[in-house]
Amino acid sequence: MLNPIQPFDFYVDKVKKTVSIYKQNELELILLRDPIYSFFSNKELSEEHFNSYNPIHFSDDSLVYFLCHTRFKDFFSKNNELFYNWIEACYYYWICHDPMKKLGSLVFNRIFYFFIPNTIAYHYQMMTLIRIINYSVEYKEDAILNKSEYILSHYHQFLDDNINWELPVLIVQELIFSRKENNKLYENIRKNNLKRLKTIYDEYFEDFHESTKINIILKLIFHDEYYEKSYTDLIECLKNDEILKNISAGNTEYLKNVFARVFSKSDYKRCMELFSIINGYRNTKIFSSQHGIVVPNNNIFSLLTNSEHINYLVEDQYAKYCKLIECENKALVLSTVLRDFDLQPMIENTGKDYGFPSKDFDFNEFLEKTISCYSLNHDLYQSINYLTITPSHSHPVQAALSYLDKVPPIISYSLNELKDFNPNKKFAFFLGENTLLPNYEYEFIEQFFSNENRIFENPSVEQIVEVFNDPSFTHIYISAHGNYEHSSCKLDSFEFSNENRISVDIFNNLQNRSEFQRVVVMNACSGAHSGINLNFLHKGISSKLLKNNFAVFSNLWPISSDYSVVLGMLLVYNLSQNDDLREVYFNTFSILKMKNCEISKKLIEMDEVYFKKIALKVFDENIPINNFTAINDFSNIGAMCMYN
């Protein structure tokens, strides 16, 4: 049942707040959620409503009320730019962040007549229509395309070689016809339109803003005749400071089809060039060892490496990807929505905390779906040292490979190869007070590591920054609660005690100038989580460290405190013995996937002096009832990952 209709000023306020964010806060466009959700639910919604998953009923009733209100005519006459900007912002949000149950389709039926051209608002009309058609292409809304084609017919009377009218009309028409079935009529129109677009582009190139250039290039680049020059020009446009600033915030939706185009041509070098620019590098990153790029949501399974393009037909690859996303939503109480997506799995999570493993879900299903989607049974992963998943995902690929007894590649989102390791290892440990087994962790570290290694209990910001900027510390271990904000826009943080929560923005200005590779173990919940995006470094705790050339071990989702202590002790022990991070990961996982009784024996075999106490805590045959967490539950071991 929709909430009661609000006063007219309520909707005006939401419109103004939406446009203010859209126009002035391009680095935090996810903030659009609150005013858009509020408008279409007839309810004031803010952060506290999103801490747990609660389905919200959306409707176009609120829009009908707004448009039919006696005050709307006066509002529109004075604020037509604001109105069109609001619609554009809504469709941006629905394309890039959340389709809100395809609300955009309902809305378009209500605003259709606002796009019949008039000389006052035509520019706003066209820019908004471009955004709407992008939405209809994304979600295959052919009804919108058909109505848009009708609207477009009204614009031709105004053209008369007026470039300000002609250019957006050509762009919109190409968008519409790109979705039409090929026939002679459309083919000829598109051919002539593209030729005209190219002529306009060449003639007025110097006068166009980069965003206009990009809009034209995005139409030309998908045609072989214009591909080479368009790609080169696009790369130059993306290097513009204003464009880069927007990309750095994760606004890369418009580039995903460009990447798909380059990837389909098996052009590894250009894929890396595109990635490097998107992720803020001046020069294109190069791998000398084997590196692969995998696109899990492709129509066929495909892996592009710096030596070959491996394709093998899996006719239901995208279906496998959809099943994995659905499974991930159920397993971790997430709300990733794909087009034509069944919302039932998310509705079943009503009232559960966002981003936390569902206690009533069998994580073996998550394991199986990951193996299936990424074709992990294939031997191709064994020849790869580094793997980049495009777009970025938080899927347990490495854990699943290790479960299959395969040494996993390092997930490379920094696009850097590991440096040599300093032969003189020095560890720093930042330990929290409120984990369940703090004494076990502390005593192990104090006994096993010499005095030159440092332990900081409940550390300060200054201590953390000092250690991270000191290259003599080759390995840094953080054991704390990790707060990754799945559903709000608060900064991620580490919680070392109830009174000591440290925001990860302290890592923004690190100066890691070491000539050697440095390693961070973030034994914290959701430390490695990142959004699904072409900009690998735009979100998540670990991304801030990857920007500074650290290699990071962490967890993709919350794990049990019992497990985290055993994981941490094993990792730092193995890192002290070995610089091959892939072996460290695999050897650690190989122990953690055993039953508790086997883990206990193995720890004592490895080093009885240092591991006996925790080993007997994990399993002691002399104690009839042992309530220690089942370490090998995939809800625990599946979370571990290794990034560089």
C-alpha positions as CSV (number, residue, x, y, z in Angstrom):
1,M,0.0,0.0,0.0
2,L,1.5,3.3,-1.0
3,N,2.0,5.9,1.7
4,P,-0.4,8.8,1.9
5,I,0.2,11.6,-0.6
6,Q,2.4,14.4,0.7
7,P,1.9,18.2,0.3
8,F,3.1,19.6,-3.0
9,D,6.1,21.3,-1.4
10,F,7.3,17.9,-0.3
11,Y,7.8,16.8,-4.0
12,V,9.3,20.2,-4.9
13,D,11.9,19.7,-2.1
14,K,12.8,16.3,-3.4
15,V,13.2,17.5,-7.0
16,K,15.5,20.3,-5.8
17,K,17.6,18.1,-3.6
18,T,18.0,15.6,-6.4
19,V,19.1,18.2,-8.9
20,S,21.4,19.8,-6.4
21,I,23.2,16.5,-5.9
22,Y,23.3,15.7,-9.6
23,K,24.8,19.0,-10.6
24,Q,27.0,19.8,-7.6
25,N,28.1,16.5,-6.1
26,E,29.4,14.4,-9.0
27,L,31.7,12.4,-6.8
28,E,28.8,11.1,-4.6
29,L,26.0,10.5,-7.1
30,I,24.8,7.5,-5.1
31,L,23.4,10.2,-2.7
32,L,20.6,10.6,-5.3
33,R,19.0,7.5,-3.7
34,D,17.4,9.3,-0.7
35,P,15.5,12.1,-2.5
36,I,14.5,9.8,-5.4
37,Y,13.3,7.0,-3.1
38,S,11.5,9.6,-1.0
39,F,9.7,11.1,-4.0
40,F,8.4,7.8,-5.5
41,S,7.5,6.2,-2.1
42,N,5.7,9.3,-0.7
43,K,7.8,9.0,2.4
44,E,10.8,10.8,3.9
45,L,13.5,8.2,3.6
46,S,17.1,8.6,4.8
47,E,20.0,6.5,6.0
48,E,18.4,4.7,8.9
49,H,15.8,3.1,6.5
50,F,18.6,1.3,4.7
51,N,20.6,-0.4,7.5
52,S,18.6,-3.6,6.9
53,Y,16.9,-4.8,3.7
54,N,13.3,-3.6,3.7
55,P,11.4,-3.5,0.4
56,I,10.0,-0.1,-0.3
57,H,6.8,0.2,-2.4
58,F,7.4,2.6,-5.3
59,S,4.7,4.0,-7.6
60,D,4.2,6.6,-10.2
61,D,1.1,7.8,-8.2
62,S,3.3,10.4,-6.6
63,L,4.3,11.7,-10.0
64,V,0.7,11.9,-11.2
65,Y,-0.2,13.9,-8.1
66,F,2.7,16.2,-8.7
67,L,2.0,16.8,-12.4
68,C,-1.8,17.3,-11.8
69,H,-1.5,19.6,-8.9
70,T,-2.9,23.1,-9.4
71,R,0.5,24.6,-8.5
72,F,2.5,22.5,-11.0
73,K,1.8,24.7,-14.1
74,D,3.3,27.7,-12.3
75,F,6.2,25.6,-11.0
76,F,7.1,24.3,-14.5
77,S,6.9,27.7,-16.2
78,K,9.5,29.1,-13.7
79,N,11.5,25.9,-13.4
80,N,11.5,24.0,-16.7
81,E,15.3,23.5,-16.6
82,L,15.0,22.2,-13.0
83,F,12.2,19.8,-14.0
84,Y,14.2,18.3,-17.0
85,N,17.3,18.1,-14.9
86,W,15.4,16.1,-12.3
87,I,14.1,13.6,-14.8
88,E,17.6,13.2,-16.2
89,A,19.0,12.7,-12.7
90,C,16.4,10.0,-12.0
91,Y,17.2,8.1,-15.2
92,Y,20.9,8.4,-14.5
93,Y,20.3,6.8,-11.1
94,W,18.1,4.1,-12.5
95,I,20.8,3.2,-15.1
96,C,23.8,3.3,-12.9
97,H,22.7,2.4,-9.4
98,D,19.3,0.9,-9.0
99,P,16.4,0.3,-11.5
100,M,13.9,0.5,-8.6
101,K,11.8,-2.3,-10.2
102,K,12.0,-0.6,-13.6
103,L,10.2,2.4,-12.4
104,G,11.6,4.4,-15.3
105,S,9.2,2.6,-17.7
106,L,6.1,3.7,-15.7
107,V,7.4,7.2,-15.3
108,F,8.0,7.7,-19.1
109,N,4.3,7.1,-19.8
110,R,3.5,10.0,-17.5
111,I,6.1,12.5,-18.9
112,F,5.8,11.6,-22.6
113,Y,4.3,14.9,-23.7
114,F,6.9,17.0,-22.0
115,F,9.3,16.0,-24.8
116,I,7.3,17.3,-27.7
117,P,9.8,20.1,-28.7
118,N,9.4,23.8,-27.9
119,T,12.0,26.4,-28.6
120,I,12.4,27.3,-24.9
121,A,13.3,24.0,-23.4
122,Y,14.4,21.9,-26.4
123,H,18.0,21.6,-25.2
124,Y,17.0,20.2,-21.8
125,Q,14.4,18.0,-23.5
126,M,17.0,16.4,-25.8
127,M,19.6,15.9,-23.1
128,T,17.1,14.2,-20.9
129,L,15.7,12.2,-23.8
130,I,19.2,10.8,-24.5
131,R,19.4,9.6,-20.9
132,I,15.9,8.0,-21.1
133,I,16.8,6.2,-24.3
134,N,20.0,4.9,-22.7
135,Y,17.8,3.5,-20.0
136,S,15.5,1.9,-22.5
137,V,18.4,0.3,-24.3
138,E,19.9,-1.0,-21.0
139,Y,16.6,-2.6,-19.9
140,K,15.2,-3.4,-23.4
141,E,12.2,-1.2,-23.1
142,D,11.1,-1.1,-26.7
143,A,7.9,0.8,-25.9
144,I,10.0,3.7,-24.8
145,L,12.0,3.5,-28.0
146,N,8.9,3.5,-30.2
147,K,7.5,6.6,-28.4
148,S,10.9,8.3,-28.6
149,E,10.9,7.7,-32.3
150,Y,7.5,9.5,-32.6
151,I,8.8,12.4,-30.4
152,L,11.9,12.7,-32.7
153,S,9.8,13.1,-35.8
154,H,8.6,16.5,-34.3
155,Y,12.2,17.8,-34.1
156,H,13.0,17.6,-37.8
157,Q,10.9,20.7,-38.6
158,F,13.3,22.7,-36.5
159,L,16.6,21.5,-37.9
160,D,17.4,23.8,-40.9
161,D,21.1,23.0,-40.5
162,N,21.0,24.4,-37.0
163,I,23.8,22.4,-35.3
164,N,22.4,23.0,-31.8
165,W,19.3,21.1,-32.8
166,E,20.7,18.7,-35.3
167,L,23.5,17.1,-33.2
168,P,21.3,15.9,-30.3
169,V,18.7,14.7,-32.8
170,L,21.3,12.6,-34.6
171,I,22.6,11.2,-31.4
172,V,19.1,10.3,-30.2
173,Q,18.1,8.8,-33.5
174,E,21.3,6.6,-33.6
175,L,20.5,5.4,-30.1
176,I,17.0,4.4,-31.1
177,F,17.9,2.7,-34.4
178,S,20.8,0.8,-32.8
179,R,18.0,-1.2,-31.1
180,K,15.9,-1.7,-34.1
181,E,15.9,-4.9,-36.2
182,N,18.1,-4.4,-39.2
183,N,16.3,-3.6,-42.4
184,K,17.2,-1.6,-45.5
185,L,15.4,1.5,-44.4
186,Y,17.0,1.8,-41.0
187,E,20.3,0.7,-42.4
188,N,20.4,3.6,-44.9
189,I,19.2,6.1,-42.3
190,R,21.9,5.1,-39.8
191,K,24.5,5.1,-42.5
192,N,23.7,8.7,-43.5
193,N,23.3,9.8,-39.9
194,L,26.7,8.4,-38.9
195,K,28.3,10.1,-41.9
196,R,26.7,13.4,-40.9
197,L,27.8,12.9,-37.2
198,K,31.3,12.4,-38.4
199,T,31.2,15.5,-40.6
200,I,29.9,17.6,-37.7
201,Y,32.5,16.1,-35.3
202,D,35.3,17.0,-37.7
203,E,34.1,20.5,-38.5
204,Y,33.3,21.6,-34.9
205,F,35.8,19.5,-33.0
206,E,37.7,22.4,-31.5
207,D,34.4,24.0,-30.2
208,F,32.9,21.0,-28.5
209,H,33.2,20.3,-24.8
210,E,34.7,16.9,-24.0
211,S,31.4,15.5,-22.9
212,T,29.9,16.4,-26.3
213,K,32.8,14.8,-28.1
214,I,32.4,11.6,-26.0
215,N,28.6,11.5,-26.8
216,I,29.4,11.5,-30.5
217,I,32.4,9.1,-30.2
218,L,30.2,6.6,-28.4
219,K,28.0,6.4,-31.5
220,L,30.9,6.2,-34.0
221,I,33.2,3.8,-32.2
222,F,30.8,0.8,-32.7
223,H,31.2,1.0,-36.5
224,D,34.4,-0.4,-38.1
225,E,34.7,2.5,-40.5
226,Y,35.2,4.9,-37.6
227,Y,36.5,2.7,-34.9
228,E,40.3,3.4,-35.0
229,K,40.0,7.2,-35.0
230,S,37.1,7.2,-32.5
231,Y,39.0,5.1,-30.0
232,T,42.1,7.3,-30.2
233,D,39.9,10.4,-29.7
234,L,38.0,8.9,-26.8
235,I,41.2,8.1,-24.9
236,E,42.2,11.8,-25.3
237,C,38.8,13.0,-24.0
238,L,39.1,10.7,-21.0
239,K,42.3,12.4,-20.0
240,N,40.5,15.6,-19.4
241,D,40.7,16.6,-15.7
242,E,37.0,17.2,-15.4
243,I,36.2,13.8,-17.0
244,L,38.8,12.0,-14.9
245,K,37.4,13.5,-11.7
246,N,34.0,12.1,-12.6
247,I,35.4,8.7,-13.5
248,S,37.4,8.5,-10.3
249,A,34.1,8.6,-8.4
250,G,33.1,5.4,-10.2
251,N,30.8,7.0,-12.9
252,T,31.9,4.6,-15.7
253,E,28.6,3.2,-16.9
254,Y,28.9,4.8,-20.3
255,L,32.3,3.2,-20.9
256,K,31.3,-0.4,-20.3
257,N,30.1,-1.0,-23.9
258,V,33.4,0.6,-25.1
259,F,35.3,-1.9,-23.1
260,A,33.1,-4.7,-24.4
261,R,33.9,-3.5,-28.0
262,V,37.6,-3.5,-27.4
263,F,37.5,-6.8,-25.5
264,S,35.5,-8.5,-28.4
265,K,38.4,-7.5,-30.7
266,S,40.8,-9.4,-28.5
267,D,42.8,-6.2,-28.1
268,Y,44.5,-6.8,-24.8
269,K,46.7,-3.7,-25.1
270,R,43.8,-1.4,-25.5
271,C,41.9,-3.0,-22.7
272,M,44.9,-2.2,-20.5
273,E,45.1,1.3,-21.8
274,L,41.4,1.9,-21.1
275,F,41.7,0.4,-17.6
276,S,44.8,2.5,-16.8
277,I,43.2,5.8,-17.7
278,I,39.9,4.9,-15.9
279,N,41.9,4.1,-12.8
280,G,43.9,7.3,-12.8
281,Y,47.3,6.2,-14.2
282,R,49.3,8.4,-16.5
283,N,50.9,5.5,-18.4
284,T,49.4,2.2,-19.6
285,K,50.1,-0.6,-17.2
286,I,52.1,-3.6,-18.6
287,F,52.5,-7.1,-17.2
288,S,55.6,-9.1,-18.0
289,S,54.2,-12.3,-16.3
290,Q,50.9,-14.0,-17.3
291,H,47.9,-11.7,-16.7
292,G,44.3,-12.4,-17.6
293,I,41.1,-10.4,-18.0
294,V,37.8,-12.2,-17.4
295,V,34.4,-10.8,-18.1
296,P,31.9,-13.0,-16.1
297,N,28.7,-11.4,-17.6
298,N,29.6,-12.0,-21.3
299,N,27.4,-14.1,-23.6
300,I,30.2,-16.7,-23.8
301,F,32.9,-17.5,-21.3
302,S,36.0,-15.5,-22.4
303,L,39.4,-14.9,-21.0
304,L,41.8,-12.5,-22.6
305,T,45.5,-12.7,-21.6
306,N,48.6,-10.9,-22.6
307,S,49.5,-13.9,-24.8
308,E,46.2,-15.2,-26.1
309,H,42.4,-14.9,-26.1
310,I,40.7,-18.0,-24.8
311,N,37.1,-18.5,-25.8
312,Y,35.1,-21.5,-25.3
313,L,31.4,-21.7,-25.9
314,V,29.2,-21.8,-22.8
315,E,25.8,-20.9,-24.3
316,D,24.3,-20.1,-20.9
317,Q,27.2,-18.0,-19.6
318,Y,25.0,-14.9,-18.8
319,A,22.4,-17.2,-17.3
320,K,25.1,-18.6,-15.0
321,Y,26.1,-15.0,-14.0
322,C,22.5,-14.1,-13.2
323,K,22.2,-17.3,-11.0
324,L,25.5,-16.3,-9.2
325,I,24.2,-12.8,-8.5
326,E,20.9,-14.1,-7.3
327,C,22.8,-16.6,-5.0
328,E,25.1,-13.8,-3.7
329,N,22.1,-11.7,-2.9
330,K,20.6,-14.5,-0.8
331,A,23.9,-15.5,0.8
332,L,25.1,-12.0,1.8
333,V,21.9,-10.0,2.0
334,L,22.8,-7.8,-1.0
335,S,20.6,-6.0,-3.5
336,T,22.4,-6.2,-6.8
337,V,19.6,-5.9,-9.5
338,L,20.0,-7.0,-13.1
339,R,17.6,-6.4,-15.9
340,D,14.6,-8.8,-15.9
341,F,15.7,-9.9,-12.4
342,D,13.5,-11.8,-10.0
343,L,13.3,-9.7,-6.8
344,Q,12.0,-12.6,-4.7
345,P,15.4,-13.6,-3.3
346,M,15.9,-10.1,-1.9
347,I,12.3,-9.9,-0.6
348,E,13.1,-13.1,1.4
349,N,15.9,-11.2,3.1
350,T,13.5,-8.6,4.5
351,G,14.7,-7.3,7.9
352,K,18.2,-8.8,7.7
353,D,21.3,-6.7,8.0
354,Y,22.8,-5.6,4.7
355,G,26.1,-7.4,3.7
356,F,26.1,-10.0,6.5
357,P,26.1,-13.8,5.7
358,S,22.6,-15.2,6.0
359,K,22.6,-17.8,8.8
360,D,20.0,-19.9,7.1
361,F,21.8,-20.1,3.7
362,D,23.9,-23.0,2.6
363,F,27.1,-21.4,1.3
364,N,28.1,-24.5,-0.6
365,E,25.6,-23.3,-3.2
366,F,27.5,-20.0,-3.4
367,L,30.7,-22.1,-3.9
368,E,29.1,-24.2,-6.7
369,K,27.6,-21.2,-8.5
370,T,31.0,-19.4,-8.4
371,I,32.8,-22.5,-9.9
372,S,30.1,-22.7,-12.6
373,C,30.1,-19.0,-13.6
374,Y,33.8,-18.6,-13.7
375,S,34.5,-22.1,-15.2
376,L,37.0,-22.7,-12.4
377,N,37.3,-26.4,-13.2
378,H,39.1,-25.4,-16.4
379,D,42.9,-25.6,-16.3
380,L,43.4,-22.2,-17.9
381,Y,43.6,-20.5,-14.4
382,Q,46.7,-22.5,-13.6
383,S,48.8,-20.6,-16.2
384,I,47.8,-17.2,-14.9
385,N,49.7,-15.2,-12.2
386,Y,47.4,-12.2,-12.1
387,L,43.6,-12.0,-12.8
388,T,41.5,-8.9,-13.3
389,I,37.7,-9.4,-13.1
390,T,35.9,-6.9,-15.3
391,P,33.8,-5.2,-14.0
392,S,35.1,-5.7,-10.5
393,H,33.1,-8.2,-8.3
394,S,33.3,-9.6,-4.8
395,H,33.0,-13.2,-5.9
396,P,35.1,-15.8,-4.0
397,V,37.0,-16.9,-7.1
398,Q,40.3,-17.5,-5.3
399,A,38.7,-19.5,-2.4
400,A,36.8,-21.6,-4.9
401,L,40.0,-22.4,-6.9
402,S,41.8,-23.3,-3.7
403,Y,38.8,-25.5,-2.7
404,L,39.5,-27.3,-6.0
405,D,43.2,-27.7,-5.0
406,K,44.3,-25.1,-7.5
407,V,46.8,-22.4,-6.6
408,P,44.8,-19.2,-7.4
409,P,46.1,-16.2,-9.3
410,I,46.3,-12.9,-7.5
411,I,43.3,-10.6,-8.2
412,S,44.9,-7.5,-9.7
413,Y,42.9,-4.4,-9.4
414,S,45.9,-2.0,-9.1
415,L,47.2,-3.4,-12.4
416,N,50.7,-3.5,-10.9
417,E,52.9,-6.5,-10.7
418,L,54.4,-7.3,-7.3
419,K,57.8,-5.9,-6.6
420,D,60.7,-7.8,-5.1
421,F,60.5,-8.5,-1.4
422,N,62.8,-7.0,1.2
423,P,64.9,-9.8,2.7
424,N,64.7,-8.1,6.1
425,K,61.1,-8.6,7.2
426,K,59.6,-6.3,9.8
427,F,56.0,-6.7,11.0
428,A,53.7,-4.2,12.6
429,F,50.5,-5.3,14.3
430,F,47.4,-3.2,15.0
431,L,45.1,-5.1,17.3
432,G,41.6,-4.4,18.5
433,E,40.3,-4.9,22.0
434,N,36.8,-6.3,21.3
435,T,37.3,-9.4,19.2
436,L,36.2,-12.6,20.9
437,L,39.7,-14.1,21.2
438,P,42.1,-11.1,21.5
439,N,44.5,-12.8,24.0
440,Y,45.2,-15.8,21.7
441,E,46.2,-13.5,18.9
442,Y,48.3,-11.2,21.1
443,E,50.2,-14.0,22.9
444,F,51.0,-15.8,19.6
445,I,52.4,-12.6,18.0
446,E,54.3,-11.6,21.2
447,Q,55.9,-15.1,21.4
448,F,56.6,-15.7,17.7
449,F,57.9,-12.3,16.6
450,S,61.0,-10.6,17.9
451,N,61.1,-7.3,19.7
452,E,62.0,-5.3,16.5
453,N,58.5,-6.0,15.3
454,R,55.9,-3.7,16.8
455,I,52.5,-4.4,18.5
456,F,50.0,-1.5,18.8
457,E,46.9,-2.3,20.8
458,N,43.9,0.0,20.2
459,P,46.1,2.2,17.9
460,S,45.7,5.9,17.2
461,V,45.4,7.5,13.8
462,E,48.9,8.9,14.2
463,Q,50.4,5.5,14.9
464,I,48.7,3.9,11.9
465,V,49.8,6.6,9.5
466,E,53.4,6.6,10.8
467,V,53.7,2.8,10.3
468,F,52.2,2.9,6.8
469,N,54.5,5.7,5.7
470,D,57.6,3.9,7.2
471,P,59.0,1.6,4.5
472,S,61.0,-0.4,7.0
473,F,57.7,-2.1,8.0
474,T,57.4,-4.7,5.2
475,H,54.2,-6.4,6.6
476,I,51.3,-4.7,8.4
477,Y,48.6,-6.7,10.2
478,I,45.3,-5.1,11.2
479,S,42.9,-7.0,13.4
480,A,39.7,-5.1,14.1
481,H,36.0,-5.0,13.2
482,G,35.6,-3.7,9.6
483,N,32.7,-1.5,8.9
484,Y,31.8,-1.5,5.2
485,E,28.8,0.7,4.5
486,H,26.8,-1.3,2.0
487,S,23.7,0.8,2.2
488,S,24.8,4.3,3.3
489,C,27.3,6.9,2.2
490,K,29.3,7.0,5.4
491,L,33.0,6.3,5.2
492,D,34.2,2.7,5.8
493,S,36.1,2.3,9.0
494,F,38.1,0.0,11.4
495,E,36.7,-0.4,14.9
496,F,39.5,-1.2,17.4
497,S,37.3,-0.6,20.4
498,N,33.9,0.8,21.2
499,E,35.4,4.3,21.5
500,N,38.0,4.0,18.7
501,R,36.5,3.8,15.2
502,I,39.0,5.0,12.6
503,S,37.9,6.1,9.2
504,V,39.8,4.6,6.2
505,D,40.2,8.0,4.7
506,I,43.4,8.1,6.7
507,F,44.8,6.1,3.8
508,N,44.1,8.8,1.3
509,N,47.5,10.5,1.6
510,L,49.9,7.7,2.2
511,Q,53.4,7.9,0.8
512,N,54.5,4.3,0.2
513,R,57.8,4.9,-1.5
514,S,59.4,1.6,-0.7
515,E,61.4,0.0,-3.5
516,F,60.2,-3.4,-2.1
517,Q,56.8,-5.0,-2.0
518,R,54.8,-4.3,1.2
519,V,52.0,-6.5,2.4
520,V,48.9,-5.7,4.4
521,V,46.7,-8.3,6.2
522,M,43.3,-6.7,6.9
523,N,41.8,-9.2,9.2
524,A,38.5,-7.3,9.2
525,C,35.0,-7.9,7.8
526,S,34.4,-6.7,4.2
527,G,37.9,-5.3,4.0
528,A,38.2,-6.2,0.3
529,H,34.7,-5.4,-0.8
530,S,34.3,-3.2,-3.9
531,G,31.4,-2.1,-6.1
532,I,30.7,-3.5,-9.5
533,N,32.5,-1.0,-11.7
534,L,35.2,-0.5,-14.4
535,N,37.0,1.8,-12.0
536,F,38.6,-0.9,-9.7
537,L,39.9,1.6,-7.2
538,H,36.7,3.7,-6.5
539,K,35.2,1.9,-3.6
540,G,36.1,-0.4,-0.7
541,I,38.7,-0.4,2.1
542,S,41.4,-2.3,0.2
543,S,41.1,0.0,-2.8
544,K,42.8,2.8,-0.9
545,L,45.8,0.6,-0.2
546,L,46.0,-0.8,-3.7
547,K,46.4,2.8,-5.0
548,N,49.6,2.9,-2.9
549,N,51.2,-0.3,-4.2
550,F,50.4,-2.5,-1.2
551,A,49.4,-6.2,-1.6
552,V,46.4,-6.9,0.5
553,F,45.0,-10.1,2.2
554,S,41.5,-9.5,3.4
555,N,37.9,-10.7,3.5
556,L,35.1,-10.1,1.0
557,W,32.3,-10.2,3.7
558,P,31.9,-10.5,7.5
559,I,33.4,-13.6,9.0
560,S,33.2,-15.2,12.5
561,S,35.6,-13.8,15.2
562,D,36.7,-17.3,16.0
563,Y,37.7,-18.0,12.4
564,S,39.4,-14.6,12.0
565,V,41.9,-15.3,14.8
566,V,42.9,-18.6,13.3
567,L,43.1,-17.1,9.9
568,G,45.2,-14.2,11.1
569,M,47.7,-16.3,13.0
570,L,48.2,-18.7,10.1
571,L,48.6,-15.9,7.5
572,V,51.3,-14.0,9.4
573,Y,53.1,-17.3,10.2
574,N,53.1,-18.2,6.6
575,L,54.1,-14.7,5.4
576,S,57.1,-14.8,7.8
577,Q,58.3,-18.0,6.1
578,N,57.4,-17.3,2.4
579,D,57.4,-14.4,-0.1
580,D,55.3,-16.3,-2.7
581,L,51.9,-14.8,-1.9
582,R,50.0,-17.3,-4.0
583,E,51.6,-20.1,-2.1
584,V,50.9,-18.3,1.2
585,Y,47.2,-18.1,0.3
586,F,47.0,-21.7,-1.0
587,N,48.8,-23.2,2.0
588,T,46.7,-21.2,4.5
589,F,43.5,-22.2,2.7
590,S,44.5,-25.8,2.5
591,I,44.6,-26.0,6.3
592,L,41.5,-23.9,6.9
593,K,39.4,-26.1,4.7
594,M,40.0,-29.1,7.0
595,K,37.7,-30.2,9.7
596,N,38.4,-28.7,13.1
597,C,40.0,-31.8,14.5
598,E,42.4,-32.0,11.5
599,I,43.2,-28.3,11.8
600,S,44.1,-28.7,15.4
601,K,46.5,-31.6,14.7
602,K,48.0,-29.7,11.7
603,L,48.7,-26.6,13.7
604,I,50.5,-28.6,16.4
605,E,52.5,-30.4,13.7
606,M,53.6,-27.1,12.2
607,D,54.8,-25.6,15.5
608,E,53.6,-26.9,18.8
609,V,55.3,-24.2,20.8
610,Y,53.4,-21.3,19.2
611,F,50.1,-23.0,18.0
612,K,49.2,-25.4,20.8
613,K,47.0,-23.0,22.8
614,I,44.9,-22.0,19.8
615,A,44.9,-25.6,18.4
616,L,43.3,-26.9,21.6
617,K,40.8,-24.1,21.5
618,V,39.8,-25.1,17.9
619,F,39.5,-28.8,18.9
620,D,40.4,-30.7,22.0
621,E,39.5,-34.4,22.0
622,N,39.5,-34.4,25.9
623,I,36.6,-31.9,25.9
624,P,33.2,-33.7,25.2
625,I,31.5,-30.6,23.7
626,N,33.4,-28.1,21.6
627,N,31.5,-25.1,20.5
628,F,34.3,-23.5,18.4
629,T,33.2,-22.3,15.0
630,A,33.3,-24.8,12.1
631,I,36.3,-23.1,10.4
632,N,35.8,-24.8,7.0
633,D,32.3,-23.5,6.6
634,F,32.4,-21.7,3.3
635,S,30.8,-18.7,4.9
636,N,34.1,-18.3,6.6
637,I,36.8,-19.6,4.3
638,G,35.1,-18.3,1.1
639,A,35.6,-14.7,2.2
640,M,39.5,-14.8,2.1
641,C,41.0,-13.0,-0.9
642,M,44.3,-11.7,-2.0
643,Y,44.5,-8.4,-4.0
644,N,47.3,-6.4,-5.5
